[in-house]
Amino acid sequence: MAEKIILASGSPFRLAMLKNAGIDVEAVPAKVDERALEAPLKDSGASPEDVAAILAEAKATEVSERLPGALVLGCDQTLSLGDEVFHKPTDMEGARRHLLALSGKTHQLNSAAVLVRDGAVLWRHVGVANLTMRKLDPAFIGRHLARVGAKALSSVGAYQIEGEGIQLFEKVEGDHFTIVGLPLLPLLTELRSLGAIDG
């Protein structure tokens, strides 16, 4: 019998992906300070993939401690350009700076998923995608951000590739679900292996 999965996130995109895949899911956002958790990792040598996995685990563990017996999914995504890790821009000027920095370069999206029950990690996975942005004219960036508006602030790279943001790219290597923020295919494989979904 299928088990309800608790998504330790308020992300409407991840919730929709899981529901669209036929998963019985409920969102219970984690109460963690991501930037405070991440601060000591900067000097620890942790890779951007490690940071995504650590944050995903922290979210799942926090919710798991509040919901004994529940199967909890924690997720996080980092965007890295070389050694620099990007976060969601807080305003349109930040979005403009993100796009200028990414213009003409290949960056990496690291999407982590961690399953936890009763505080114990059952599974963790980080999906990686490489995205090459075309060289963008600064005036075009301004026009693009004016068109998409606040949507640019909902994505770590200041673009939503599932929308108009696809126009910013010349090459995308990686799984669509990983790019949108959840390595869904490996997750479904693990949920079947755990007997949490039919398979």
C-alpha atoms as an extended CHARMM CRD file, in Angstrom:
* protein
*
       199  EXT
         1         1  MET       CA              0.0000000000        0.0000000000        0.0000000000  PROA      1               0.0000000000
         2         2  ALA       CA              1.2600000000        3.4760000000       -0.9070000000  PROA      2               0.0000000000
         3         3  GLU       CA              2.5270000000        5.6390000000        1.9160000000  PROA      3               0.0000000000
         4         4  LYS       CA              2.0020000000        9.3760000000        2.2840000000  PROA      4               0.0000000000
         5         5  ILE       CA              5.2580000000       11.2430000000        1.7080000000  PROA      5               0.0000000000
         6         6  ILE       CA              5.9070000000       14.4020000000        3.7140000000  PROA      6               0.0000000000
         7         7  LEU       CA              7.6790000000       17.0810000000        1.6780000000  PROA      7               0.0000000000
         8         8  ALA       CA              9.8080000000       19.2090000000        4.0220000000  PROA      8               0.0000000000
         9         9  SER       CA              9.4260000000       22.2250000000        1.7790000000  PROA      9               0.0000000000
        10        10  GLY       CA              7.0490000000       24.9910000000        0.8100000000  PROA      10              0.0000000000
        11        11  SER       CA              8.1060000000       24.7910000000       -2.8480000000  PROA      11              0.0000000000
        12        12  PRO       CA              4.9920000000       24.7210000000       -5.0480000000  PROA      12              0.0000000000
        13        13  PHE       CA              7.1520000000       23.3830000000       -7.9180000000  PROA      13              0.0000000000
        14        14  ARG       CA              8.3710000000       20.3310000000       -6.0050000000  PROA      14              0.0000000000
        15        15  LEU       CA              4.8910000000       19.6690000000       -4.6030000000  PROA      15              0.0000000000
        16        16  ALA       CA              3.3810000000       19.8430000000       -8.1050000000  PROA      16              0.0000000000
        17        17  MET       CA              6.0690000000       17.5200000000       -9.5240000000  PROA      17              0.0000000000
        18        18  LEU       CA              5.3200000000       14.8880000000       -6.8720000000  PROA      18              0.0000000000
        19        19  LYS       CA              1.5370000000       15.2040000000       -7.2270000000  PROA      19              0.0000000000
        20        20  ASN       CA              1.8140000000       15.0320000000      -11.0250000000  PROA      20              0.0000000000
        21        21  ALA       CA              3.7930000000       11.8040000000      -10.5970000000  PROA      21              0.0000000000
        22        22  GLY       CA              0.8870000000       10.3170000000       -8.6240000000  PROA      22              0.0000000000
        23        23  ILE       CA              2.5600000000       10.5350000000       -5.2120000000  PROA      23              0.0000000000
        24        24  ASP       CA              0.3930000000       10.9560000000       -2.1020000000  PROA      24              0.0000000000
        25        25  VAL       CA              2.2490000000       13.9380000000       -0.6610000000  PROA      25              0.0000000000
        26        26  GLU       CA              1.7370000000       16.6160000000        1.9680000000  PROA      26              0.0000000000
        27        27  ALA       CA              3.9190000000       19.7060000000        2.3310000000  PROA      27              0.0000000000
        28        28  VAL       CA              5.1990000000       20.5140000000        5.8220000000  PROA      28              0.0000000000
        29        29  PRO       CA              7.8410000000       23.2400000000        5.4250000000  PROA      29              0.0000000000
        30        30  ALA       CA             10.9790000000       22.8150000000        7.5190000000  PROA      30              0.0000000000
        31        31  LYS       CA             11.8500000000       25.4060000000       10.1300000000  PROA      31              0.0000000000
        32        32  VAL       CA             15.5590000000       25.7910000000        9.4330000000  PROA      32              0.0000000000
        33        33  ASP       CA             17.7600000000       28.8190000000        8.7800000000  PROA      33              0.0000000000
        34        34  GLU       CA             19.4800000000       27.7420000000        5.5650000000  PROA      34              0.0000000000
        35        35  ARG       CA             21.9970000000       30.5860000000        5.4930000000  PROA      35              0.0000000000
        36        36  ALA       CA             23.0150000000       29.9150000000        9.1300000000  PROA      36              0.0000000000
        37        37  LEU       CA             23.4850000000       26.2090000000        8.3380000000  PROA      37              0.0000000000
        38        38  GLU       CA             25.4700000000       27.0340000000        5.2340000000  PROA      38              0.0000000000
        39        39  ALA       CA             27.8110000000       29.6360000000        6.7740000000  PROA      39              0.0000000000
        40        40  PRO       CA             30.2400000000       27.1690000000        8.4460000000  PROA      40              0.0000000000
        41        41  LEU       CA             30.3350000000       25.0690000000        5.2550000000  PROA      41              0.0000000000
        42        42  LYS       CA             31.9590000000       27.8700000000        3.2430000000  PROA      42              0.0000000000
        43        43  ASP       CA             35.3900000000       27.3240000000        4.8150000000  PROA      43              0.0000000000
        44        44  SER       CA             35.0350000000       23.5720000000        5.3000000000  PROA      44              0.0000000000
        45        45  GLY       CA             35.8440000000       22.5710000000        1.7390000000  PROA      45              0.0000000000
        46        46  ALA       CA             32.2740000000       21.3180000000        1.1890000000  PROA      46              0.0000000000
        47        47  SER       CA             31.3870000000       21.1930000000       -2.5020000000  PROA      47              0.0000000000
        48        48  PRO       CA             28.1830000000       22.8170000000       -3.8170000000  PROA      48              0.0000000000
        49        49  GLU       CA             26.7710000000       19.2680000000       -4.1320000000  PROA      49              0.0000000000
        50        50  ASP       CA             27.6310000000       18.6250000000       -0.4620000000  PROA      50              0.0000000000
        51        51  VAL       CA             25.9480000000       21.8880000000        0.5640000000  PROA      51              0.0000000000
        52        52  ALA       CA             22.7320000000       20.9180000000       -1.2500000000  PROA      52              0.0000000000
        53        53  ALA       CA             22.7350000000       17.4650000000        0.3970000000  PROA      53              0.0000000000
        54        54  ILE       CA             23.4630000000       18.8470000000        3.8770000000  PROA      54              0.0000000000
        55        55  LEU       CA             20.6470000000       21.4080000000        3.6140000000  PROA      55              0.0000000000
        56        56  ALA       CA             18.2030000000       18.8170000000        2.2450000000  PROA      56              0.0000000000
        57        57  GLU       CA             19.0640000000       16.4630000000        5.1240000000  PROA      57              0.0000000000
        58        58  ALA       CA             18.6750000000       19.2390000000        7.7140000000  PROA      58              0.0000000000
        59        59  LYS       CA             15.1930000000       20.0710000000        6.3940000000  PROA      59              0.0000000000
        60        60  ALA       CA             14.0670000000       16.4210000000        6.3080000000  PROA      60              0.0000000000
        61        61  THR       CA             15.4830000000       15.7200000000        9.7710000000  PROA      61              0.0000000000
        62        62  GLU       CA             13.7970000000       18.7670000000       11.3310000000  PROA      62              0.0000000000
        63        63  VAL       CA             10.3780000000       17.7760000000        9.9880000000  PROA      63              0.0000000000
        64        64  SER       CA             10.9890000000       14.0950000000       10.8080000000  PROA      64              0.0000000000
        65        65  GLU       CA             11.5410000000       14.9880000000       14.4640000000  PROA      65              0.0000000000
        66        66  ARG       CA              8.1100000000       16.6590000000       14.5240000000  PROA      66              0.0000000000
        67        67  LEU       CA              6.3330000000       13.7910000000       12.7430000000  PROA      67              0.0000000000
        68        68  PRO       CA              7.3760000000       10.4270000000       14.2340000000  PROA      68              0.0000000000
        69        69  GLY       CA              7.0660000000        7.4900000000       11.8440000000  PROA      69              0.0000000000
        70        70  ALA       CA              6.5800000000        9.6690000000        8.7500000000  PROA      70              0.0000000000
        71        71  LEU       CA              8.6500000000        9.2490000000        5.5900000000  PROA      71              0.0000000000
        72        72  VAL       CA             10.0220000000       12.7390000000        5.0190000000  PROA      72              0.0000000000
        73        73  LEU       CA             11.5980000000       14.0980000000        1.8470000000  PROA      73              0.0000000000
        74        74  GLY       CA             14.0130000000       16.9990000000        2.1550000000  PROA      74              0.0000000000
        75        75  CYS       CA             15.2220000000       18.8540000000       -0.9440000000  PROA      75              0.0000000000
        76        76  ASP       CA             17.6300000000       21.6200000000       -1.7590000000  PROA      76              0.0000000000
        77        77  GLN       CA             19.2430000000       23.0150000000       -4.8690000000  PROA      77              0.0000000000
        78        78  THR       CA             22.4570000000       24.9570000000       -5.2350000000  PROA      78              0.0000000000
        79        79  LEU       CA             23.7210000000       26.7550000000       -8.2960000000  PROA      79              0.0000000000
        80        80  SER       CA             27.4780000000       26.8580000000       -8.6740000000  PROA      80              0.0000000000
        81        81  LEU       CA             29.6920000000       28.7240000000      -11.0820000000  PROA      81              0.0000000000
        82        82  GLY       CA             33.1730000000       27.4190000000      -10.3830000000  PROA      82              0.0000000000
        83        83  ASP       CA             33.6140000000       27.7540000000       -6.6240000000  PROA      83              0.0000000000
        84        84  GLU       CA             30.9260000000       30.4170000000       -6.2260000000  PROA      84              0.0000000000
        85        85  VAL       CA             27.5270000000       29.3250000000       -4.9190000000  PROA      85              0.0000000000
        86        86  PHE       CA             24.5220000000       31.4400000000       -5.8840000000  PROA      86              0.0000000000
        87        87  HSD       CA             21.3450000000       31.9410000000       -3.8370000000  PROA      87              0.0000000000
        88        88  LYS       CA             17.9250000000       33.1890000000       -4.8430000000  PROA      88              0.0000000000
        89        89  PRO       CA             18.1600000000       36.9150000000       -5.5760000000  PROA      89              0.0000000000
        90        90  THR       CA             16.3090000000       39.0770000000       -3.0890000000  PROA      90              0.0000000000
        91        91  ASP       CA             15.4840000000       41.8730000000       -5.5510000000  PROA      91              0.0000000000
        92        92  MET       CA             15.5620000000       42.6820000000       -9.2500000000  PROA      92              0.0000000000
        93        93  GLU       CA             19.0360000000       44.2230000000       -9.0230000000  PROA      93              0.0000000000
        94        94  GLY       CA             20.2880000000       40.9330000000       -7.5550000000  PROA      94              0.0000000000
        95        95  ALA       CA             18.5740000000       39.0720000000      -10.4150000000  PROA      95              0.0000000000
        96        96  ARG       CA             20.3190000000       41.3520000000      -12.9230000000  PROA      96              0.0000000000
        97        97  ARG       CA             23.7190000000       40.6910000000      -11.2790000000  PROA      97              0.0000000000
        98        98  HSD       CA             23.0680000000       36.9200000000      -11.3590000000  PROA      98              0.0000000000
        99        99  LEU       CA             22.2940000000       36.9400000000      -15.0720000000  PROA      99              0.0000000000
       100       100  LEU       CA             25.3040000000       39.1390000000      -15.8670000000  PROA      100             0.0000000000
       101       101  ALA       CA             27.5730000000       36.7360000000      -13.9340000000  PROA      101             0.0000000000
       102       102  LEU       CA             26.1320000000       33.6480000000      -15.6610000000  PROA      102             0.0000000000
       103       103  SER       CA             26.0900000000       35.1810000000      -19.1570000000  PROA      103             0.0000000000
       104       104  GLY       CA             28.2190000000       33.2410000000      -21.6400000000  PROA      104             0.0000000000
       105       105  LYS       CA             29.2600000000       30.6450000000      -19.0500000000  PROA      105             0.0000000000
       106       106  THR       CA             28.3600000000       27.0920000000      -18.0140000000  PROA      106             0.0000000000
       107       107  HSD       CA             27.0260000000       26.6930000000      -14.4900000000  PROA      107             0.0000000000
       108       108  GLN       CA             25.9880000000       23.6660000000      -12.4970000000  PROA      108             0.0000000000
       109       109  LEU       CA             22.6760000000       22.9680000000      -10.7700000000  PROA      109             0.0000000000
       110       110  ASN       CA             22.9080000000       20.5030000000       -7.8820000000  PROA      110             0.0000000000
       111       111  SER       CA             19.5250000000       19.1290000000       -6.7740000000  PROA      111             0.0000000000
       112       112  ALA       CA             19.5960000000       17.0830000000       -3.5770000000  PROA      112             0.0000000000
       113       113  ALA       CA             16.9050000000       14.7780000000       -2.2360000000  PROA      113             0.0000000000
       114       114  VAL       CA             17.1070000000       13.0290000000        1.1430000000  PROA      114             0.0000000000
       115       115  LEU       CA             14.6110000000       10.5980000000        2.6930000000  PROA      115             0.0000000000
       116       116  VAL       CA             14.4530000000       10.4700000000        6.4950000000  PROA      116             0.0000000000
       117       117  ARG       CA             12.3110000000        8.5340000000        8.9490000000  PROA      117             0.0000000000
       118       118  ASP       CA             12.4760000000        9.1190000000       12.7180000000  PROA      118             0.0000000000
       119       119  GLY       CA             15.6490000000       11.1730000000       12.3090000000  PROA      119             0.0000000000
       120       120  ALA       CA             17.5160000000        8.4270000000       10.4010000000  PROA      120             0.0000000000
       121       121  VAL       CA             18.6600000000        9.0400000000        6.8270000000  PROA      121             0.0000000000
       122       122  LEU       CA             17.3990000000        6.2450000000        4.5680000000  PROA      122             0.0000000000
       123       123  TRP       CA             18.6550000000        7.5970000000        1.2400000000  PROA      123             0.0000000000
       124       124  ARG       CA             20.3590000000       10.6040000000       -0.2880000000  PROA      124             0.0000000000
       125       125  HSD       CA             21.0080000000       11.6040000000       -3.8650000000  PROA      125             0.0000000000
       126       126  VAL       CA             22.3210000000       14.6750000000       -5.6770000000  PROA      126             0.0000000000
       127       127  GLY       CA             21.3910000000       15.1070000000       -9.3370000000  PROA      127             0.0000000000
       128       128  VAL       CA             23.6600000000       17.3890000000      -11.3520000000  PROA      128             0.0000000000
       129       129  ALA       CA             22.9010000000       19.3400000000      -14.5250000000  PROA      129             0.0000000000
       130       130  ASN       CA             25.1620000000       21.6410000000      -16.5460000000  PROA      130             0.0000000000
       131       131  LEU       CA             23.6070000000       24.6650000000      -18.2130000000  PROA      131             0.0000000000
       132       132  THR       CA             25.3250000000       26.9900000000      -20.6660000000  PROA      132             0.0000000000
       133       133  MET       CA             23.8610000000       30.4590000000      -20.8840000000  PROA      133             0.0000000000
       134       134  ARG       CA             24.2800000000       32.3430000000      -24.1310000000  PROA      134             0.0000000000
       135       135  LYS       CA             26.1220000000       35.6590000000      -24.0750000000  PROA      135             0.0000000000
       136       136  LEU       CA             23.5030000000       38.1690000000      -22.9300000000  PROA      136             0.0000000000
       137       137  ASP       CA             23.4780000000       41.8420000000      -23.7600000000  PROA      137             0.0000000000
       138       138  PRO       CA             22.9510000000       43.9150000000      -20.5610000000  PROA      138             0.0000000000
       139       139  ALA       CA             20.0790000000       45.8130000000      -22.2160000000  PROA      139             0.0000000000
       140       140  PHE       CA             18.4040000000       42.4930000000      -23.1010000000  PROA      140             0.0000000000
       141       141  ILE       CA             18.7580000000       41.3450000000      -19.4760000000  PROA      141             0.0000000000
       142       142  GLY       CA             16.9150000000       44.4890000000      -18.3770000000  PROA      142             0.0000000000
       143       143  ARG       CA             14.1060000000       43.9080000000      -20.8850000000  PROA      143             0.0000000000
       144       144  HSD       CA             13.8840000000       40.2150000000      -19.9780000000  PROA      144             0.0000000000
       145       145  LEU       CA             13.5930000000       40.9510000000      -16.2520000000  PROA      145             0.0000000000
       146       146  ALA       CA             10.9770000000       43.6430000000      -16.9270000000  PROA      146             0.0000000000
       147       147  ARG       CA              8.9010000000       41.0300000000      -18.8020000000  PROA      147             0.0000000000
       148       148  VAL       CA              9.1890000000       38.1630000000      -16.2990000000  PROA      148             0.0000000000
       149       149  GLY       CA              9.0000000000       40.3730000000      -13.2110000000  PROA      149             0.0000000000
       150       150  ALA       CA              9.0170000000       38.8250000000       -9.7450000000  PROA      150             0.0000000000
       151       151  LYS       CA              9.1430000000       35.2780000000      -11.1900000000  PROA      151             0.0000000000
       152       152  ALA       CA             12.8910000000       35.8550000000      -11.5650000000  PROA      152             0.0000000000
       153       153  LEU       CA             13.1610000000       35.9600000000       -7.7560000000  PROA      153             0.0000000000
       154       154  SER       CA             11.7240000000       32.4680000000       -7.2960000000  PROA      154             0.0000000000
       155       155  SER       CA             14.7010000000       30.7150000000       -8.9040000000  PROA      155             0.0000000000
       156       156  VAL       CA             18.2690000000       30.4260000000       -7.6350000000  PROA      156             0.0000000000
       157       157  GLY       CA             19.6470000000       31.5310000000      -11.0070000000  PROA      157             0.0000000000
       158       158  ALA       CA             17.0830000000       34.2990000000      -11.5490000000  PROA      158             0.0000000000
       159       159  TYR       CA             15.5570000000       32.3420000000      -14.4160000000  PROA      159             0.0000000000
       160       160  GLN       CA             12.7760000000       29.7990000000      -14.6930000000  PROA      160             0.0000000000
       161       161  ILE       CA             13.8850000000       27.4100000000      -17.3920000000  PROA      161             0.0000000000
       162       162  GLU       CA             10.3830000000       25.9400000000      -17.6290000000  PROA      162             0.0000000000
       163       163  GLY       CA              9.1610000000       29.3810000000      -18.7170000000  PROA      163             0.0000000000
       164       164  GLU       CA             10.6380000000       32.2840000000      -20.6520000000  PROA      164             0.0000000000
       165       165  GLY       CA             14.0150000000       31.6550000000      -19.0230000000  PROA      165             0.0000000000
       166       166  ILE       CA             14.7000000000       28.9340000000      -21.5950000000  PROA      166             0.0000000000
       167       167  GLN       CA             15.4880000000       31.7580000000      -24.0480000000  PROA      167             0.0000000000
       168       168  LEU       CA             18.6310000000       32.5630000000      -22.0460000000  PROA      168             0.0000000000
       169       169  PHE       CA             20.3340000000       29.2390000000      -22.8200000000  PROA      169             0.0000000000
       170       170  GLU       CA             22.2760000000       27.7230000000      -25.6780000000  PROA      170             0.0000000000
       171       171  LYS       CA             22.9200000000       24.2820000000      -24.1350000000  PROA      171             0.0000000000
       172       172  VAL       CA             21.3680000000       22.1990000000      -21.3490000000  PROA      172             0.0000000000
       173       173  GLU       CA             22.8410000000       18.8880000000      -20.1890000000  PROA      173             0.0000000000
       174       174  GLY       CA             20.8920000000       17.0710000000      -17.5200000000  PROA      174             0.0000000000
       175       175  ASP       CA             17.5800000000       15.7300000000      -16.3960000000  PROA      175             0.0000000000
       176       176  HSD       CA             14.6320000000       18.1460000000      -16.6080000000  PROA      176             0.0000000000
       177       177  PHE       CA             13.4370000000       17.2930000000      -13.0890000000  PROA      177             0.0000000000
       178       178  THR       CA             16.9100000000       17.8720000000      -11.6170000000  PROA      178             0.0000000000
       179       179  ILE       CA             16.9920000000       21.2770000000      -13.3040000000  PROA      179             0.0000000000
       180       180  VAL       CA             13.5800000000       22.2060000000      -11.8910000000  PROA      180             0.0000000000
       181       181  GLY       CA             14.7660000000       21.2110000000       -8.3940000000  PROA      181             0.0000000000
       182       182  LEU       CA             14.0970000000       17.5370000000       -7.6480000000  PROA      182             0.0000000000
       183       183  PRO       CA             15.8860000000       14.4360000000       -9.0250000000  PROA      183             0.0000000000
       184       184  LEU       CA             12.5290000000       12.7370000000       -9.4880000000  PROA      184             0.0000000000
       185       185  LEU       CA             13.4860000000        9.5330000000      -11.3350000000  PROA      185             0.0000000000
       186       186  PRO       CA             16.0490000000        8.3340000000       -8.7490000000  PROA      186             0.0000000000
       187       187  LEU       CA             13.5820000000        9.3110000000       -5.9940000000  PROA      187             0.0000000000
       188       188  LEU       CA             10.7920000000        7.2260000000       -7.5440000000  PROA      188             0.0000000000
       189       189  THR       CA             13.1790000000        4.2640000000       -7.8260000000  PROA      189             0.0000000000
       190       190  GLU       CA             14.0160000000        4.5570000000       -4.1280000000  PROA      190             0.0000000000
       191       191  LEU       CA             10.3710000000        4.9710000000       -3.0610000000  PROA      191             0.0000000000
       192       192  ARG       CA              9.5450000000        1.7540000000       -4.9570000000  PROA      192             0.0000000000
       193       193  SER       CA             12.5070000000        0.0250000000       -3.3100000000  PROA      193             0.0000000000
       194       194  LEU       CA             11.2410000000        1.0990000000        0.1250000000  PROA      194             0.0000000000
       195       195  GLY       CA              7.7290000000       -0.1150000000       -0.7060000000  PROA      195             0.0000000000
       196       196  ALA       CA              6.4070000000        3.4300000000       -0.2200000000  PROA      196             0.0000000000
       197       197  ILE       CA              4.8320000000        3.4640000000       -3.6920000000  PROA      197             0.0000000000
       198       198  ASP       CA              3.5070000000        0.6950000000       -5.9060000000  PROA      198             0.0000000000
       199       199  GLY       CA              5.9750000000       -0.7810000000       -8.3000000000  PROA      199             0.0000000000
